[in-house]
């Protein structure tokens, strides 16, 4: 009986790890795309956004929407 409980808990742990890694994969892809978008807009449009810790952190945490926010705030001369 104890073996069945351990097996059931192991299956639940595998399922939980799968969903955590699946979500983490999406977050990592979004972060990389945000950083690429920031660098590409800086290179292509010569925007002059500094690669200081704050814009990098916003892009890393926000991904593509974070990069768009940094770009919009820079174009409006509000920040960055």
CORTA-V134873 format. One line per field, one symbol per residue. ss: DSSP state (2 for helix, 1 for strand, 0 for the rest). phi: phi as a letter, one per 30 degrees, with the letter a starting at -180 (. if undefined). burial: I if it has 24 or more other ideal C-beta (glycine too) atoms within 12 Angstrom, else O. A space follows every 50 residues. Layout:
ss: ???
phi: ???
burial: ???
This chain:
ss: 02222222222222222222222222222222222222222222000000 002222222222222222222222200000
phi: .ddddddddddddddddeddddddddddddddddddddddddddchdidd cddddddddddcidddddddddddddhdai
burial: OOOOOOOOOOOOOOOOOOOOOOOOOOOOOIIOOIIOIIOOIIOOOOIOIO OOOOIOOIIIOIIIOIIOIIIOOIOOOOOI
